[in-house]
Amino acid sequence: MADKIEVAIDYYTKQGKEILEIVNSKTDLTADEIIHYGEEMAIIEYKLTALEVAKEN
């Protein structure tokens, strides 16, 4: 089970980095895009937190 958790952590970490790269590379983000990417990052951070807790238990 620990392997699956590590794989999921790696996956969501990569997803978060991709979103940050997208946001940091654009200079003309609209408010809607900022909100959208922010929501996606919040979801990813929530999942990563849950996975870290699961890994510790």
Secondary structure, 3 states (H helix, E strand, C coil): CHHHHHHHHHHHHHHHHHHHHHHHHCCCCCHHHHHHHHHHHHHHHHHHHHHHHHHHC
